[in-house]
Amino acid sequence: MPEPGVEPPQQVRARMESEEYSTARVPPDRSVAWWRIAVINVLFSFSLPSLIAGMDLAHGTTAPRFVTGILAGSAILTAISLFTSVVGSRSRLSSYLLARLAFGTRGSMLLNLVFAVSLVGWFGVNINLFGQALARLLPALTGYRGPEWPIEIGAGVLITGTTLIGLKAINRLSNVIVPILIAVCGLLLVRALGHNTIGEVLARAPATGLSFGDTVSSVVGGVIVGAVIMPDTCRFIGPVRGAVWTSVLTYLVTNTAVMLIGGLAALALDRTDMLDLMLALNLGAAAFAIVIGSSWLLNALNLYSASLSIGAALPRLSRSTATIACGLIGTAAAFLQILDHFLTFLFYLSIVFVPVASVIVIDALLVRRRDYFGGEEPAPRPLEPAALLAWAAGAVFAVLGSMGLIRLSGIAALDAMIISGLIYLLHWRMRPTPVVVS
């Protein structure tokens, strides 16, 4: 019989499962086939924001920078996600529990709240996109000409309800919707190119525009949050090779393809608006499918990770309460029209989040491996000043670099990662060895 005030083991297990193991390691017997996790993560790339980012870059820089910038940015994202997903798969911990190990309990509270703000911001961006898109598509498809706000509220309720069910619901939805999004993107490319070759289409790109470094940073910033929080889903993958394949398929393959398709379609028809482009190609139904599908699944995954973040920062708050609160805030944020600053938002996300991933990966693979992969929970530390300093230094260096005041690689996101990783690793290498007195 359990002691008074102590939960029986079966109740502990049930509570952990209902909370999606937000505060503990995922047990080995709860592993999921890697390809199911890969399908979920691919949604970060098969989305309307990725297509729009590709369009903006195609009209915002030269053809060589557009192509090489997307390839280089996707390669950087793949490298970051390879490390974070492998750490998540081996440790079986969410990104927020990993942050607690690297930054300490107090430091991670701040970090997790920043994560949550960013993810809720993405939720608002996508709800905003969803409302604007349907407000323009519905008149052409159904004759509806009402306001946007009922659509945005309905989307917020639907997505929040899906997220409340958990990763299982998101997984099942992704198995249905991802193949549809793949078909829509393929159809968009075929219709847009028509009788033109890719070379002829690229020749229509502007002669000047964003630098190569800023182009790469925009690509990285667009989905860097997804690369940093890969442990949230990859902690359910057993074999590490599954985490590797998930990263490659998500960023090196899918992100590259989707952004190139968006950009090529924009140049082929000389359009700067994705919905105008798809309607011009008589793809109204396809546009409707990609708006509904990508917004639903991508936002459900954003909200899922945001609820884990809030749960890690405020452990007394249940995941369902955190999910509902984030859903309400994100839906309200959709009315702030943050889409107007989309590329700026993406650019600075790369600066803020790359240093976080760098510190966690260095700490897990080179500094304190036993704490992450030992199987036992290490004693919590209240604060890790070195981790916070490294994170801040990387962000500051990248901001100065983006302003042209200091240069390293010319790519703000990569600079942030290199500086933070070096500072954190040097701190531990130069740390005095404690003297043991017998």
C-alpha positions in Angstrom: 0.0 0.0 0.0 1.4 3.4 -0.9 2.4 5.8 1.8 -0.1 8.6 2.6 0.4 11.6 0.2 2.4 9.5 -2.3 0.9 8.7 -5.7 0.6 5.0 -6.6 2.9 4.0 -9.6 -0.1 3.5 -11.9 -1.4 6.9 -11.2 2.0 8.5 -11.8 2.2 6.7 -15.1 -1.3 7.8 -16.1 -0.5 11.4 -15.2 2.7 11.3 -17.1 1.0 9.9 -20.2 -1.8 12.5 -20.1 0.9 15.2 -19.9 2.8 13.8 -22.8 5.8 13.2 -20.6 6.4 17.0 -20.4 8.3 16.7 -17.1 10.1 13.4 -17.5 12.0 11.2 -19.9 9.9 9.2 -22.4 10.1 5.5 -21.4 11.6 3.2 -24.2 8.3 1.3 -24.4 6.5 4.5 -25.5 8.7 4.9 -28.6 7.0 5.8 -32.0 8.2 4.7 -35.5 10.6 7.4 -36.8 8.7 7.9 -40.0 5.6 9.0 -38.2 7.6 11.6 -36.3 9.2 12.6 -39.6 5.8 13.2 -41.2 4.9 15.6 -38.3 8.1 17.6 -38.6 7.9 17.9 -42.4 4.8 20.1 -41.7 7.2 22.8 -40.6 8.4 23.0 -44.2 5.2 22.1 -46.1 3.4 25.2 -45.0 2.1 28.4 -46.5 4.7 30.6 -44.6 7.5 28.6 -46.3 6.0 29.2 -49.7 5.5 32.9 -49.0 9.1 33.2 -47.7 10.3 31.6 -50.9 8.3 34.1 -52.9 9.7 37.1 -50.9 13.3 35.9 -51.4 12.8 35.3 -55.1 11.7 38.9 -55.6 14.2 40.3 -53.0 17.5 39.1 -54.3 19.4 37.9 -57.4 18.8 34.4 -58.9 22.2 33.0 -57.7 21.7 34.3 -54.2 18.1 33.0 -54.1 19.2 29.4 -55.0 22.4 29.2 -53.1 20.9 31.1 -50.1 18.1 28.6 -49.8 20.5 25.6 -50.2 22.9 27.0 -47.6 20.2 28.0 -45.2 18.6 24.5 -45.5 22.0 22.9 -44.9 22.5 25.0 -41.7 19.0 24.1 -40.5 19.8 20.4 -41.2 23.0 20.6 -39.2 21.3 22.3 -36.3 18.4 19.8 -36.3 20.7 16.8 -36.6 22.3 17.7 -33.3 19.2 18.7 -31.5 17.1 15.7 -32.7 19.9 13.2 -31.9 20.2 14.8 -28.4 16.4 14.5 -28.0 16.3 10.9 -29.2 19.2 9.8 -27.0 18.2 11.7 -23.8 14.4 11.1 -24.3 13.9 14.7 -23.0 11.9 17.6 -24.4 13.7 20.7 -25.5 12.5 22.5 -22.4 13.9 19.9 -20.0 17.1 20.0 -22.0 17.2 23.8 -21.5 16.7 23.2 -17.8 19.8 21.1 -17.7 21.9 23.6 -19.7 20.6 26.8 -18.3 19.5 25.8 -14.8 16.0 25.9 -13.3 15.8 29.7 -13.1 17.6 30.3 -16.4 15.4 27.9 -18.2 12.2 29.5 -16.8 13.1 32.7 -18.6 14.2 30.7 -21.7 11.0 28.6 -21.8 8.8 31.7 -21.5 10.7 33.3 -24.4 10.2 30.0 -26.4 6.5 30.2 -25.6 6.2 33.8 -26.7 7.8 33.0 -30.0 5.7 29.9 -30.6 2.5 31.8 -29.7 3.7 34.5 -32.1 4.0 31.9 -34.8 0.5 30.7 -33.9 -0.7 34.3 -34.4 1.1 34.6 -37.7 -0.5 31.5 -39.1 -4.0 32.3 -37.8 -3.6 35.7 -39.4 -2.5 34.1 -42.7 -5.4 31.6 -42.4 -8.0 34.4 -41.9 -6.6 36.6 -44.7 -6.3 33.6 -47.1 -9.8 32.3 -46.5 -11.3 35.8 -46.6 -10.0 36.0 -50.2 -10.6 32.4 -51.2 -14.1 31.9 -50.0 -15.7 34.6 -52.2 -14.2 32.9 -55.3 -15.2 29.4 -54.1 -18.4 29.9 -52.2 -19.5 33.5 -52.5 -18.9 34.2 -48.8 -17.9 37.9 -48.2 -18.1 38.2 -44.5 -15.4 39.5 -42.1 -12.2 37.7 -41.2 -12.6 37.5 -37.4 -15.1 34.6 -37.3 -12.8 32.6 -39.5 -9.8 33.3 -37.2 -11.8 32.5 -34.0 -13.0 29.3 -35.6 -9.5 28.3 -36.6 -8.2 29.0 -33.1 -10.8 26.8 -31.5 -10.3 24.0 -34.0 -6.5 24.0 -33.6 -6.6 24.3 -29.9 -9.0 21.3 -29.6 -6.7 19.2 -31.8 -3.7 20.1 -29.6 -5.6 19.2 -26.4 -5.8 15.6 -27.6 -2.0 15.5 -28.0 0.7 14.3 -30.3 -1.4 11.3 -31.3 -4.1 13.5 -32.9 -1.4 15.6 -34.7 0.2 12.4 -35.9 -3.0 11.0 -37.4 -3.9 14.3 -39.1 -0.4 14.6 -40.6 -0.7 11.2 -42.2 -3.7 12.4 -44.2 -2.8 16.1 -44.9 0.9 15.9 -45.7 0.4 13.8 -48.9 -2.2 16.4 -50.0 0.3 19.2 -49.5 3.0 17.4 -51.4 0.6 17.0 -54.4 -0.5 20.6 -54.2 3.1 21.9 -54.3 3.9 19.6 -57.2 0.9 20.8 -59.1 1.8 24.5 -58.3 5.3 24.0 -59.8 4.1 22.3 -63.0 1.4 24.8 -63.6 3.7 27.8 -62.9 6.5 26.7 -65.1 4.3 25.8 -68.0 6.5 25.8 -71.1 9.4 27.7 -69.5 12.6 26.2 -68.2 13.8 26.8 -64.7 16.7 28.8 -66.2 14.4 31.1 -68.1 12.3 31.7 -64.9 15.4 32.4 -62.8 16.5 35.0 -65.4 13.5 37.1 -64.3 14.9 37.6 -60.8 16.1 41.2 -59.9 19.7 42.2 -60.5 20.3 43.4 -56.9 18.8 42.8 -53.5 19.5 41.1 -50.2 23.1 40.0 -49.6 23.9 36.3 -49.5 24.3 36.4 -45.7 20.9 38.1 -45.2 19.3 35.7 -47.6 20.6 32.7 -45.7 19.6 34.2 -42.3 16.1 34.8 -43.6 15.9 31.1 -44.6 17.2 29.9 -41.3 15.1 32.4 -39.3 11.9 31.1 -41.0 12.0 27.7 -39.3 14.8 27.9 -36.8 12.2 27.4 -34.0 11.3 24.1 -35.5 15.0 23.0 -35.6 15.6 24.0 -32.0 12.5 22.2 -30.6 13.1 19.0 -32.6 13.6 17.1 -29.3 9.9 17.6 -28.5 9.0 15.1 -31.1 12.2 13.2 -31.6 12.4 12.1 -28.0 9.8 9.5 -29.0 12.2 8.0 -31.6 14.2 5.0 -30.4 17.0 4.4 -33.0 19.2 7.5 -33.4 19.3 7.0 -37.2 15.6 7.7 -37.2 16.3 11.1 -35.7 18.9 11.7 -38.4 16.6 10.8 -41.2 13.9 13.0 -39.7 16.2 16.0 -39.8 17.4 15.3 -43.4 13.8 14.9 -44.8 12.5 17.9 -42.9 15.1 20.5 -43.8 17.5 19.4 -46.5 14.8 17.9 -48.7 11.5 19.4 -47.9 12.4 23.0 -46.8 14.6 23.4 -49.9 12.0 22.1 -52.3 9.1 24.1 -50.8 11.0 27.5 -50.8 12.3 26.9 -54.3 8.8 26.1 -55.6 7.4 29.2 -54.0 10.1 31.4 -55.5 10.0 29.8 -59.0 6.2 30.2 -59.1 6.4 33.8 -58.1 9.0 34.6 -60.8 7.2 32.7 -63.5 4.0 34.6 -63.1 5.6 37.8 -61.8 3.4 37.7 -58.7 4.2 38.7 -55.1 1.1 37.2 -53.5 0.7 33.4 -53.1 -3.1 33.4 -53.2 -3.2 35.7 -56.3 -0.7 33.3 -57.9 -2.7 30.2 -57.2 -6.0 31.7 -58.2 -4.4 32.9 -61.5 -3.4 29.3 -62.1 -7.0 28.1 -61.4 -5.8 26.4 -58.3 -8.5 27.8 -56.0 -9.4 24.4 -54.5 -5.7 23.5 -54.1 -5.1 26.9 -52.4 -7.9 26.2 -50.0 -6.4 22.8 -49.2 -2.9 24.1 -48.5 -4.3 27.0 -46.4 -6.5 24.7 -44.3 -4.1 21.8 -44.0 -0.8 23.7 -43.3 -2.4 26.1 -40.9 -4.2 23.4 -39.0 -1.2 21.0 -38.5 1.6 23.6 -38.2 -0.3 25.6 -35.6 -1.2 22.5 -33.7 2.4 21.5 -33.5 3.4 25.1 -32.5 0.7 25.1 -29.8 1.8 21.6 -28.6 5.4 22.8 -28.1 4.3 26.1 -26.5 2.2 24.1 -23.9 5.3 22.0 -23.1 7.3 25.2 -22.7 4.8 26.7 -20.3 4.5 23.5 -18.5 8.3 23.4 -18.0 8.4 27.0 -16.8 5.2 26.8 -14.7 5.1 23.1 -13.5 1.9 23.6 -11.4 0.0 24.5 -14.6 -1.5 21.5 -16.4 -0.8 21.0 -20.1 -4.5 21.4 -21.0 -4.7 24.7 -19.2 -1.5 25.9 -20.8 -2.8 24.8 -24.2 -6.0 26.7 -23.9 -4.3 29.8 -22.6 -1.7 29.8 -25.4 -4.5 29.2 -27.9 -6.5 32.2 -26.7 -3.4 34.5 -26.7 -2.3 33.3 -30.1 -5.7 33.8 -31.6 -5.8 37.3 -30.1 -2.3 38.0 -31.6 -3.7 37.3 -35.0 -5.5 40.6 -34.9 -2.2 42.5 -34.4 -1.3 42.1 -38.1 2.2 40.8 -37.3 2.4 39.4 -40.8 3.2 42.9 -41.9 6.7 42.4 -40.4 7.1 38.8 -41.5 10.6 38.8 -42.9 12.0 41.0 -40.0 10.3 38.6 -37.5 12.0 35.6 -39.2 15.4 37.3 -39.3 15.5 38.1 -35.6 14.2 34.7 -34.7 17.4 33.2 -36.1 19.5 35.5 -33.9 17.6 34.6 -30.7 17.2 30.9 -31.1 20.4 29.6 -32.7 22.5 30.3 -29.6 20.1 28.3 -27.5 20.6 25.2 -29.7 24.3 25.7 -29.7 24.6 25.8 -25.9 22.4 22.8 -25.4 24.2 20.7 -28.0 27.7 21.6 -26.7 26.6 20.9 -23.1 25.0 17.5 -24.0 27.7 16.1 -26.3 31.0 17.6 -25.0 30.6 18.9 -21.4 28.1 16.9 -19.3 27.1 13.9 -21.2 26.2 11.8 -18.1 23.6 14.3 -17.0 21.8 14.0 -20.3 22.3 10.4 -21.3 22.9 8.7 -17.9 19.3 7.6 -17.4 19.1 9.1 -14.0 17.8 12.6 -13.3 20.7 14.8 -12.2 20.4 17.2 -9.2 18.8 20.4 -10.5 21.0 23.5 -10.6 19.3 26.9 -10.0 21.3 28.9 -12.6 24.1 28.4 -15.2 25.5 31.9 -15.8 27.9 30.6 -18.4 25.1 29.3 -20.6 23.1 32.5 -20.3 26.2 34.6 -21.1 27.1 32.5 -24.1 23.5 32.8 -25.4 23.5 36.6 -24.9 26.9 37.0 -26.5 25.9 35.1 -29.6 22.7 37.1 -30.0 24.5 40.4 -29.6 27.3 39.4 -32.0 24.7 38.5 -34.6 22.7 41.7 -34.2 25.9 43.7 -34.7 26.8 41.7 -37.7 23.4 42.2 -39.3 24.0 46.0 -38.8 27.3 45.7 -40.6 29.3 46.7 -37.5 31.2 43.4 -37.2 31.6 40.4 -39.6 32.5 36.8 -39.1 30.9 34.5 -41.6 28.5 37.1 -43.0 25.5 34.9 -41.9 24.0 36.3 -38.7 22.5 32.9 -37.7 25.7 31.0 -38.2 27.7 33.7 -36.4 25.4 33.4 -33.4 25.8 29.7 -33.3 29.6 29.8 -33.6 30.2 32.5 -31.0 27.8 31.0 -28.4 29.3 27.5 -28.8 32.9 28.7 -28.6 32.2 30.9 -25.5 30.4 28.1 -23.7 33.0 25.4 -24.6 36.0 27.7 -23.7 34.4 28.5 -20.3 34.3 24.8 -19.4 37.7 24.0 -20.9 39.3 26.9 -18.9 37.4 26.2 -15.7 39.8 25.5 -12.8 39.9 21.8 -11.8 38.7 21.5 -8.1 41.5 20.5 -5.7 40.6 17.5 -3.7 41.9 17.7 -0.1 42.4 14.4 1.6 
